[in-house]
Amino acid sequence: MDENIKKFPGETEDTRAEETERNAEAEAQPETTSEKTVSPEEQRERARSAVNEAAYGKFLLDVPFMSDDHEITELEYDFRALTGVEYANAMDSSNNSKGADAFHLTDRQALALFAAAAAKKTKHVDKDDVLRGLSITDSIKVIQITTIFFVLSSRAGNLRIMKK
């Protein structure tokens, strides 16, 4: 399906988020009978690695915005820097309680979670600056980045649950 998507001129490299998403999809595929069985420890390590790859980065803005007399042209983000309370606050940011649960992020929740992660790492911005300043084109991508991190984290967390 991805081969049907037309690339822009000069676009030869995938973004880190797209690569991470493809790697996560490949890991989610069932093993064939010819592949070696992977131990639970190896599964947990692969999942942890995928989460860490998606957890942080730098996003170059399509449309810069102003924050306290500073032009913001890029946002650094690190979801690992967030606390549980900051996560819960972002999850509570959605007015749509039907779409809000532990298995799905609404776009508003994803945007709020990204804004909190960016505010932790980017100088001169707070989460409200990010929420007010992001253009639609930038918002679409940061929602995708956040959703990928959320799904990978949830899958990795499932591997840490032990039953005896």
DRENKEZA-271678 format. One record per residue (C-alpha): x negated, y negated, z negated; residue in three letters; residue number from 0. Coordinates in nm, 2 decimals. Layout:
N
<rose><c1>X</c1><c2>Y</c2><c3>Z</c3><resn>ALA</resn><resi>NUM</resi></rose>
...
***
This chain:
164
<rose><c1>0.00</c1><c2>0.00</c2><c3>0.00</c3><resn>MET</resn><resi>0</resi></rose>
<rose><c1>-0.28</c1><c2>-0.24</c2><c3>-0.09</c3><resn>ASP</resn><resi>1</resi></rose>
<rose><c1>-0.43</c1><c2>-0.20</c2><c3>0.26</c3><resn>GLU</resn><resi>2</resi></rose>
<rose><c1>-0.12</c1><c2>-0.37</c2><c3>0.40</c3><resn>ASN</resn><resi>3</resi></rose>
<rose><c1>-0.19</c1><c2>-0.69</c2><c3>0.21</c3><resn>ILE</resn><resi>4</resi></rose>
<rose><c1>-0.36</c1><c2>-0.94</c2><c3>0.43</c3><resn>LYS</resn><resi>5</resi></rose>
<rose><c1>-0.67</c1><c2>-1.10</c2><c3>0.28</c3><resn>LYS</resn><resi>6</resi></rose>
<rose><c1>-0.75</c1><c2>-1.47</c2><c3>0.31</c3><resn>PHE</resn><resi>7</resi></rose>
<rose><c1>-1.05</c1><c2>-1.56</c2><c3>0.53</c3><resn>PRO</resn><resi>8</resi></rose>
<rose><c1>-1.37</c1><c2>-1.50</c2><c3>0.34</c3><resn>GLY</resn><resi>9</resi></rose>
<rose><c1>-1.19</c1><c2>-1.29</c2><c3>0.08</c3><resn>GLU</resn><resi>10</resi></rose>
<rose><c1>-1.39</c1><c2>-0.97</c2><c3>0.06</c3><resn>THR</resn><resi>11</resi></rose>
<rose><c1>-1.44</c1><c2>-0.91</c2><c3>-0.31</c3><resn>GLU</resn><resi>12</resi></rose>
<rose><c1>-1.16</c1><c2>-0.81</c2><c3>-0.54</c3><resn>ASP</resn><resi>13</resi></rose>
<rose><c1>-1.10</c1><c2>-1.01</c2><c3>-0.86</c3><resn>THR</resn><resi>14</resi></rose>
<rose><c1>-1.20</c1><c2>-0.86</c2><c3>-1.18</c3><resn>ARG</resn><resi>15</resi></rose>
<rose><c1>-0.83</c1><c2>-0.82</c2><c3>-1.28</c3><resn>ALA</resn><resi>16</resi></rose>
<rose><c1>-0.75</c1><c2>-0.64</c2><c3>-0.96</c3><resn>GLU</resn><resi>17</resi></rose>
<rose><c1>-1.05</c1><c2>-0.41</c2><c3>-1.01</c3><resn>GLU</resn><resi>18</resi></rose>
<rose><c1>-0.95</c1><c2>-0.34</c2><c3>-1.37</c3><resn>THR</resn><resi>19</resi></rose>
<rose><c1>-0.59</c1><c2>-0.27</c2><c3>-1.26</c3><resn>GLU</resn><resi>20</resi></rose>
<rose><c1>-0.71</c1><c2>-0.02</c2><c3>-1.00</c3><resn>ARG</resn><resi>21</resi></rose>
<rose><c1>-0.94</c1><c2>0.15</c2><c3>-1.24</c3><resn>ASN</resn><resi>22</resi></rose>
<rose><c1>-0.65</c1><c2>0.18</c2><c3>-1.49</c3><resn>ALA</resn><resi>23</resi></rose>
<rose><c1>-0.42</c1><c2>0.33</c2><c3>-1.23</c3><resn>GLU</resn><resi>24</resi></rose>
<rose><c1>-0.69</c1><c2>0.58</c2><c3>-1.13</c3><resn>ALA</resn><resi>25</resi></rose>
<rose><c1>-0.74</c1><c2>0.68</c2><c3>-1.50</c3><resn>GLU</resn><resi>26</resi></rose>
<rose><c1>-0.36</c1><c2>0.72</c2><c3>-1.53</c3><resn>ALA</resn><resi>27</resi></rose>
<rose><c1>-0.35</c1><c2>0.97</c2><c3>-1.24</c3><resn>GLN</resn><resi>28</resi></rose>
<rose><c1>-0.33</c1><c2>1.34</c2><c3>-1.35</c3><resn>PRO</resn><resi>29</resi></rose>
<rose><c1>-0.65</c1><c2>1.53</c2><c3>-1.31</c3><resn>GLU</resn><resi>30</resi></rose>
<rose><c1>-0.67</c1><c2>1.78</c2><c3>-1.03</c3><resn>THR</resn><resi>31</resi></rose>
<rose><c1>-0.76</c1><c2>2.14</c2><c3>-1.11</c3><resn>THR</resn><resi>32</resi></rose>
<rose><c1>-1.10</c1><c2>2.09</c2><c3>-0.96</c3><resn>SER</resn><resi>33</resi></rose>
<rose><c1>-1.19</c1><c2>1.82</c2><c3>-1.21</c3><resn>GLU</resn><resi>34</resi></rose>
<rose><c1>-1.35</c1><c2>1.89</c2><c3>-1.55</c3><resn>LYS</resn><resi>35</resi></rose>
<rose><c1>-1.12</c1><c2>1.85</c2><c3>-1.85</c3><resn>THR</resn><resi>36</resi></rose>
<rose><c1>-1.20</c1><c2>1.53</c2><c3>-2.03</c3><resn>VAL</resn><resi>37</resi></rose>
<rose><c1>-1.23</c1><c2>1.55</c2><c3>-2.41</c3><resn>SER</resn><resi>38</resi></rose>
<rose><c1>-1.01</c1><c2>1.33</c2><c3>-2.63</c3><resn>PRO</resn><resi>39</resi></rose>
<rose><c1>-1.32</c1><c2>1.14</c2><c3>-2.74</c3><resn>GLU</resn><resi>40</resi></rose>
<rose><c1>-1.41</c1><c2>1.07</c2><c3>-2.37</c3><resn>GLU</resn><resi>41</resi></rose>
<rose><c1>-1.05</c1><c2>0.96</c2><c3>-2.30</c3><resn>GLN</resn><resi>42</resi></rose>
<rose><c1>-1.06</c1><c2>0.72</c2><c3>-2.59</c3><resn>ARG</resn><resi>43</resi></rose>
<rose><c1>-1.40</c1><c2>0.58</c2><c3>-2.48</c3><resn>GLU</resn><resi>44</resi></rose>
<rose><c1>-1.28</c1><c2>0.53</c2><c3>-2.12</c3><resn>ARG</resn><resi>45</resi></rose>
<rose><c1>-0.97</c1><c2>0.35</c2><c3>-2.25</c3><resn>ALA</resn><resi>46</resi></rose>
<rose><c1>-1.17</c1><c2>0.13</c2><c3>-2.48</c3><resn>ARG</resn><resi>47</resi></rose>
<rose><c1>-1.40</c1><c2>0.04</c2><c3>-2.20</c3><resn>SER</resn><resi>48</resi></rose>
<rose><c1>-1.11</c1><c2>-0.06</c2><c3>-1.97</c3><resn>ALA</resn><resi>49</resi></rose>
<rose><c1>-0.96</c1><c2>-0.27</c2><c3>-2.24</c3><resn>VAL</resn><resi>50</resi></rose>
<rose><c1>-1.29</c1><c2>-0.45</c2><c3>-2.31</c3><resn>ASN</resn><resi>51</resi></rose>
<rose><c1>-1.33</c1><c2>-0.52</c2><c3>-1.93</c3><resn>GLU</resn><resi>52</resi></rose>
<rose><c1>-0.98</c1><c2>-0.68</c2><c3>-1.92</c3><resn>ALA</resn><resi>53</resi></rose>
<rose><c1>-1.00</c1><c2>-0.86</c2><c3>-2.25</c3><resn>ALA</resn><resi>54</resi></rose>
<rose><c1>-1.21</c1><c2>-1.16</c2><c3>-2.16</c3><resn>TYR</resn><resi>55</resi></rose>
<rose><c1>-1.32</c1><c2>-1.38</c2><c3>-1.87</c3><resn>GLY</resn><resi>56</resi></rose>
<rose><c1>-1.32</c1><c2>-1.72</c2><c3>-1.71</c3><resn>LYS</resn><resi>57</resi></rose>
<rose><c1>-1.04</c1><c2>-1.83</c2><c3>-1.48</c3><resn>PHE</resn><resi>58</resi></rose>
<rose><c1>-1.10</c1><c2>-2.11</c2><c3>-1.23</c3><resn>LEU</resn><resi>59</resi></rose>
<rose><c1>-0.80</c1><c2>-2.32</c2><c3>-1.20</c3><resn>LEU</resn><resi>60</resi></rose>
<rose><c1>-0.64</c1><c2>-2.39</c2><c3>-0.86</c3><resn>ASP</resn><resi>61</resi></rose>
<rose><c1>-0.50</c1><c2>-2.71</c2><c3>-1.01</c3><resn>VAL</resn><resi>62</resi></rose>
<rose><c1>-0.70</c1><c2>-2.88</c2><c3>-1.28</c3><resn>PRO</resn><resi>63</resi></rose>
<rose><c1>-0.52</c1><c2>-3.06</c2><c3>-1.57</c3><resn>PHE</resn><resi>64</resi></rose>
<rose><c1>-0.60</c1><c2>-3.32</c2><c3>-1.83</c3><resn>MET</resn><resi>65</resi></rose>
<rose><c1>-0.64</c1><c2>-3.25</c2><c3>-2.20</c3><resn>SER</resn><resi>66</resi></rose>
<rose><c1>-0.75</c1><c2>-3.53</c2><c3>-2.44</c3><resn>ASP</resn><resi>67</resi></rose>
<rose><c1>-0.91</c1><c2>-3.73</c2><c3>-2.16</c3><resn>ASP</resn><resi>68</resi></rose>
<rose><c1>-1.10</c1><c2>-3.42</c2><c3>-2.04</c3><resn>HIS</resn><resi>69</resi></rose>
<rose><c1>-1.04</c1><c2>-3.27</c2><c3>-1.70</c3><resn>GLU</resn><resi>70</resi></rose>
<rose><c1>-0.99</c1><c2>-2.89</c2><c3>-1.74</c3><resn>ILE</resn><resi>71</resi></rose>
<rose><c1>-1.11</c1><c2>-2.70</c2><c3>-1.43</c3><resn>THR</resn><resi>72</resi></rose>
<rose><c1>-1.15</c1><c2>-2.36</c2><c3>-1.58</c3><resn>GLU</resn><resi>73</resi></rose>
<rose><c1>-1.03</c1><c2>-2.16</c2><c3>-1.88</c3><resn>LEU</resn><resi>74</resi></rose>
<rose><c1>-1.23</c1><c2>-1.91</c2><c3>-2.07</c3><resn>GLU</resn><resi>75</resi></rose>
<rose><c1>-1.02</c1><c2>-1.66</c2><c3>-2.25</c3><resn>TYR</resn><resi>76</resi></rose>
<rose><c1>-1.07</c1><c2>-1.37</c2><c3>-2.49</c3><resn>ASP</resn><resi>77</resi></rose>
<rose><c1>-0.77</c1><c2>-1.17</c2><c3>-2.61</c3><resn>PHE</resn><resi>78</resi></rose>
<rose><c1>-0.99</c1><c2>-0.99</c2><c3>-2.86</c3><resn>ARG</resn><resi>79</resi></rose>
<rose><c1>-1.03</c1><c2>-1.32</c2><c3>-3.05</c3><resn>ALA</resn><resi>80</resi></rose>
<rose><c1>-0.66</c1><c2>-1.33</c2><c3>-3.13</c3><resn>LEU</resn><resi>81</resi></rose>
<rose><c1>-0.52</c1><c2>-1.22</c2><c3>-3.46</c3><resn>THR</resn><resi>82</resi></rose>
<rose><c1>-0.21</c1><c2>-1.01</c2><c3>-3.52</c3><resn>GLY</resn><resi>83</resi></rose>
<rose><c1>-0.01</c1><c2>-1.32</c2><c3>-3.63</c3><resn>VAL</resn><resi>84</resi></rose>
<rose><c1>-0.11</c1><c2>-1.51</c2><c3>-3.31</c3><resn>GLU</resn><resi>85</resi></rose>
<rose><c1>0.00</c1><c2>-1.20</c2><c3>-3.11</c3><resn>TYR</resn><resi>86</resi></rose>
<rose><c1>0.33</c1><c2>-1.19</c2><c3>-3.29</c3><resn>ALA</resn><resi>87</resi></rose>
<rose><c1>0.38</c1><c2>-1.57</c2><c3>-3.24</c3><resn>ASN</resn><resi>88</resi></rose>
<rose><c1>0.33</c1><c2>-1.53</c2><c3>-2.87</c3><resn>ALA</resn><resi>89</resi></rose>
<rose><c1>0.57</c1><c2>-1.23</c2><c3>-2.86</c3><resn>MET</resn><resi>90</resi></rose>
<rose><c1>0.83</c1><c2>-1.44</c2><c3>-3.05</c3><resn>ASP</resn><resi>91</resi></rose>
<rose><c1>0.80</c1><c2>-1.72</c2><c3>-2.79</c3><resn>SER</resn><resi>92</resi></rose>
<rose><c1>1.05</c1><c2>-1.56</c2><c3>-2.56</c3><resn>SER</resn><resi>93</resi></rose>
<rose><c1>1.41</c1><c2>-1.67</c2><c3>-2.57</c3><resn>ASN</resn><resi>94</resi></rose>
<rose><c1>1.50</c1><c2>-1.35</c2><c3>-2.40</c3><resn>ASN</resn><resi>95</resi></rose>
<rose><c1>1.54</c1><c2>-1.09</c2><c3>-2.67</c3><resn>SER</resn><resi>96</resi></rose>
<rose><c1>1.65</c1><c2>-0.83</c2><c3>-2.42</c3><resn>LYS</resn><resi>97</resi></rose>
<rose><c1>1.32</c1><c2>-0.84</c2><c3>-2.24</c3><resn>GLY</resn><resi>98</resi></rose>
<rose><c1>1.11</c1><c2>-0.86</c2><c3>-2.55</c3><resn>ALA</resn><resi>99</resi></rose>
<rose><c1>0.99</c1><c2>-0.53</c2><c3>-2.69</c3><resn>ASP</resn><resi>100</resi></rose>
<rose><c1>0.67</c1><c2>-0.35</c2><c3>-2.77</c3><resn>ALA</resn><resi>101</resi></rose>
<rose><c1>0.65</c1><c2>-0.19</c2><c3>-2.42</c3><resn>PHE</resn><resi>102</resi></rose>
<rose><c1>0.71</c1><c2>-0.49</c2><c3>-2.20</c3><resn>HIS</resn><resi>103</resi></rose>
<rose><c1>0.60</c1><c2>-0.85</c2><c3>-2.18</c3><resn>LEU</resn><resi>104</resi></rose>
<rose><c1>0.82</c1><c2>-1.12</c2><c3>-2.05</c3><resn>THR</resn><resi>105</resi></rose>
<rose><c1>0.65</c1><c2>-1.38</c2><c3>-1.83</c3><resn>ASP</resn><resi>106</resi></rose>
<rose><c1>0.70</c1><c2>-1.64</c2><c3>-2.11</c3><resn>ARG</resn><resi>107</resi></rose>
<rose><c1>0.53</c1><c2>-1.40</c2><c3>-2.36</c3><resn>GLN</resn><resi>108</resi></rose>
<rose><c1>0.24</c1><c2>-1.33</c2><c3>-2.13</c3><resn>ALA</resn><resi>109</resi></rose>
<rose><c1>0.19</c1><c2>-1.70</c2><c3>-2.07</c3><resn>LEU</resn><resi>110</resi></rose>
<rose><c1>0.20</c1><c2>-1.77</c2><c3>-2.44</c3><resn>ALA</resn><resi>111</resi></rose>
<rose><c1>-0.05</c1><c2>-1.49</c2><c3>-2.51</c3><resn>LEU</resn><resi>112</resi></rose>
<rose><c1>-0.29</c1><c2>-1.62</c2><c3>-2.24</c3><resn>PHE</resn><resi>113</resi></rose>
<rose><c1>-0.26</c1><c2>-1.98</c2><c3>-2.37</c3><resn>ALA</resn><resi>114</resi></rose>
<rose><c1>-0.35</c1><c2>-1.86</c2><c3>-2.72</c3><resn>ALA</resn><resi>115</resi></rose>
<rose><c1>-0.65</c1><c2>-1.66</c2><c3>-2.59</c3><resn>ALA</resn><resi>116</resi></rose>
<rose><c1>-0.77</c1><c2>-1.95</c2><c3>-2.38</c3><resn>ALA</resn><resi>117</resi></rose>
<rose><c1>-0.73</c1><c2>-2.20</c2><c3>-2.66</c3><resn>ALA</resn><resi>118</resi></rose>
<rose><c1>-0.97</c1><c2>-1.98</c2><c3>-2.87</c3><resn>LYS</resn><resi>119</resi></rose>
<rose><c1>-1.24</c1><c2>-2.00</c2><c3>-2.61</c3><resn>LYS</resn><resi>120</resi></rose>
<rose><c1>-1.20</c1><c2>-2.32</c2><c3>-2.41</c3><resn>THR</resn><resi>121</resi></rose>
<rose><c1>-1.33</c1><c2>-2.65</c2><c3>-2.55</c3><resn>LYS</resn><resi>122</resi></rose>
<rose><c1>-1.09</c1><c2>-2.95</c2><c3>-2.56</c3><resn>HIS</resn><resi>123</resi></rose>
<rose><c1>-0.77</c1><c2>-2.75</c2><c3>-2.52</c3><resn>VAL</resn><resi>124</resi></rose>
<rose><c1>-0.51</c1><c2>-2.60</c2><c3>-2.74</c3><resn>ASP</resn><resi>125</resi></rose>
<rose><c1>-0.24</c1><c2>-2.35</c2><c3>-2.65</c3><resn>LYS</resn><resi>126</resi></rose>
<rose><c1>0.02</c1><c2>-2.63</c2><c3>-2.58</c3><resn>ASP</resn><resi>127</resi></rose>
<rose><c1>-0.22</c1><c2>-2.80</c2><c3>-2.34</c3><resn>ASP</resn><resi>128</resi></rose>
<rose><c1>-0.25</c1><c2>-2.47</c2><c3>-2.15</c3><resn>VAL</resn><resi>129</resi></rose>
<rose><c1>0.12</c1><c2>-2.41</c2><c3>-2.14</c3><resn>LEU</resn><resi>130</resi></rose>
<rose><c1>0.20</c1><c2>-2.77</c2><c3>-2.02</c3><resn>ARG</resn><resi>131</resi></rose>
<rose><c1>-0.10</c1><c2>-2.79</c2><c3>-1.78</c3><resn>GLY</resn><resi>132</resi></rose>
<rose><c1>-0.10</c1><c2>-2.47</c2><c3>-1.58</c3><resn>LEU</resn><resi>133</resi></rose>
<rose><c1>0.04</c1><c2>-2.50</c2><c3>-1.23</c3><resn>SER</resn><resi>134</resi></rose>
<rose><c1>0.27</c1><c2>-2.23</c2><c3>-1.08</c3><resn>ILE</resn><resi>135</resi></rose>
<rose><c1>-0.02</c1><c2>-2.07</c2><c3>-0.88</c3><resn>THR</resn><resi>136</resi></rose>
<rose><c1>-0.24</c1><c2>-2.05</c2><c3>-1.19</c3><resn>ASP</resn><resi>137</resi></rose>
<rose><c1>0.05</c1><c2>-1.93</c2><c3>-1.41</c3><resn>SER</resn><resi>138</resi></rose>
<rose><c1>0.13</c1><c2>-1.64</c2><c3>-1.17</c3><resn>ILE</resn><resi>139</resi></rose>
<rose><c1>-0.23</c1><c2>-1.51</c2><c3>-1.20</c3><resn>LYS</resn><resi>140</resi></rose>
<rose><c1>-0.27</c1><c2>-1.56</c2><c3>-1.58</c3><resn>VAL</resn><resi>141</resi></rose>
<rose><c1>0.06</c1><c2>-1.37</c2><c3>-1.63</c3><resn>ILE</resn><resi>142</resi></rose>
<rose><c1>-0.09</c1><c2>-1.09</c2><c3>-1.43</c3><resn>GLN</resn><resi>143</resi></rose>
<rose><c1>-0.42</c1><c2>-1.09</c2><c3>-1.62</c3><resn>ILE</resn><resi>144</resi></rose>
<rose><c1>-0.23</c1><c2>-1.08</c2><c3>-1.95</c3><resn>THR</resn><resi>145</resi></rose>
<rose><c1>0.00</c1><c2>-0.81</c2><c3>-1.85</c3><resn>THR</resn><resi>146</resi></rose>
<rose><c1>-0.29</c1><c2>-0.59</c2><c3>-1.73</c3><resn>ILE</resn><resi>147</resi></rose>
<rose><c1>-0.46</c1><c2>-0.64</c2><c3>-2.07</c3><resn>PHE</resn><resi>148</resi></rose>
<rose><c1>-0.14</c1><c2>-0.57</c2><c3>-2.25</c3><resn>PHE</resn><resi>149</resi></rose>
<rose><c1>-0.07</c1><c2>-0.24</c2><c3>-2.07</c3><resn>VAL</resn><resi>150</resi></rose>
<rose><c1>-0.43</c1><c2>-0.12</c2><c3>-2.10</c3><resn>LEU</resn><resi>151</resi></rose>
<rose><c1>-0.43</c1><c2>-0.20</c2><c3>-2.47</c3><resn>SER</resn><resi>152</resi></rose>
<rose><c1>-0.11</c1><c2>-0.01</c2><c3>-2.53</c3><resn>SER</resn><resi>153</resi></rose>
<rose><c1>-0.24</c1><c2>0.30</c2><c3>-2.34</c3><resn>ARG</resn><resi>154</resi></rose>
<rose><c1>-0.57</c1><c2>0.29</c2><c3>-2.53</c3><resn>ALA</resn><resi>155</resi></rose>
<rose><c1>-0.38</c1><c2>0.25</c2><c3>-2.86</c3><resn>GLY</resn><resi>156</resi></rose>
<rose><c1>-0.18</c1><c2>0.56</c2><c3>-2.78</c3><resn>ASN</resn><resi>157</resi></rose>
<rose><c1>-0.50</c1><c2>0.76</c2><c3>-2.77</c3><resn>LEU</resn><resi>158</resi></rose>
<rose><c1>-0.59</c1><c2>0.65</c2><c3>-3.12</c3><resn>ARG</resn><resi>159</resi></rose>
<rose><c1>-0.28</c1><c2>0.81</c2><c3>-3.27</c3><resn>ILE</resn><resi>160</resi></rose>
<rose><c1>-0.36</c1><c2>1.14</c2><c3>-3.43</c3><resn>MET</resn><resi>161</resi></rose>
<rose><c1>-0.11</c1><c2>1.40</c2><c3>-3.53</c3><resn>LYS</resn><resi>162</resi></rose>
<rose><c1>-0.19</c1><c2>1.68</c2><c3>-3.76</c3><resn>LYS</resn><resi>163</resi></rose>
***
